[in-house]
Amino acid sequence: MLKLEPKSMQNAIEKAKAVHPKVKVISADARTYAVAGSKGGSYTVKFVVVNGLKLAECDCAARGMCFHIAAAASVNMGIQEMRRENPTPAESKSFLARNCGWMV
């Protein structure tokens, strides 16, 4: 897994802006996305947060920071922000259980 940092992602972000790949959500809960390649095909990008570190991996041949990760990261950030602002009932209950267990 690769650590997501603006400095290390700069070239990938520029290529993603130029290529405009299509990003499909496979699972918002699992933070998994399918990203179209520049020469056809589709690659799977996964994101995780571990101890505050934002990490990603892509199954393309690059095996490093690629434009697939940059493209999927922008979609992932938007989805996760919407989920924070508008949690599902299950997410709300889980939050309350973690933070106000005696109220649930």
WOWODA-V901064 format. One record per residue. N is the residue number from 1. PHI is phi in radians with two decimals (* if undefined). PSI is psi in radians with two decimals (none if undefined). Layout:
# WOWODA-V901064
((N,PHI,PSI) (N,PHI,PSI))
This chain:
# WOWODA-V901064
((1,*,2.55) (2,-1.87,2.43) (3,-1.35,2.30) (4,-1.52,1.99) (5,-2.42,2.43) (6,-0.95,-0.71) (7,-1.10,-0.79) (8,-1.34,-0.28) (9,-1.69,-0.10) (10,-0.94,-0.86) (11,-1.12,-0.70) (12,-1.14,-0.68) (13,-1.11,-0.77) (14,-1.08,-0.72) (15,-1.19,-0.69) (16,-1.09,-0.67) (17,-1.12,-0.64) (18,-1.32,-0.69) (19,-1.45,-0.59) (20,0.93,1.02) (21,-1.23,2.63) (22,-1.40,2.41) (23,-2.10,2.23) (24,-2.01,2.34) (25,-1.40,2.09) (26,-1.51,-0.84) (27,-2.68,1.97) (28,-1.18,-0.63) (29,-1.10,-0.75) (30,-1.56,-0.01) (31,0.94,0.92) (32,-2.10,2.32) (33,-2.36,2.66) (34,-1.88,2.23) (35,-2.12,2.30) (36,-1.21,2.43) (37,-1.45,2.86) (38,-1.27,-0.35) (39,-2.06,0.50) (40,1.66,3.08) (41,1.37,3.06) (42,-2.45,2.52) (43,-2.16,2.55) (44,-1.68,2.25) (45,-2.07,2.31) (46,-2.15,2.49) (47,-2.12,2.54) (48,-2.51,2.74) (49,-2.09,2.09) (50,-2.20,2.07) (51,0.89,0.70) (52,1.45,-0.13) (53,-1.55,2.28) (54,-1.61,2.11) (55,-2.16,2.68) (56,-2.55,2.74) (57,-2.53,2.59) (58,-2.28,2.54) (59,-1.64,0.32) (60,-1.34,3.00) (61,-1.23,-0.33) (62,-1.07,-0.65) (63,0.99,0.33) (64,-2.46,-2.81) (65,-1.19,2.06) (66,-2.17,2.93) (67,-1.21,-0.34) (68,-1.12,-0.74) (69,-1.14,-0.76) (70,-1.08,-0.77) (71,-1.14,-0.79) (72,-1.18,-0.56) (73,-1.09,-0.68) (74,-1.15,-0.68) (75,-1.19,-0.77) (76,-1.04,-0.76) (77,-1.08,-0.74) (78,-1.11,-0.78) (79,-1.13,-0.81) (80,-1.14,-0.61) (81,-1.15,-0.74) (82,-1.10,-0.68) (83,-1.18,-0.60) (84,-1.18,-0.69) (85,-1.34,-0.54) (86,-2.33,1.25) (87,-1.18,2.62) (88,-1.25,2.85) (89,-0.97,-0.69) (90,-1.15,-0.71) (91,-1.16,-0.66) (92,-1.12,-0.77) (93,-1.12,-0.72) (94,-1.09,-0.74) (95,-1.07,-0.81) (96,-1.10,-0.70) (97,-1.12,-0.63) (98,-1.30,-0.61) (99,-1.86,-0.37) (100,-2.51,0.94) (101,-0.90,-0.57) (102,-1.27,-0.26) (103,-1.54,-0.33) (104,-1.60,none))
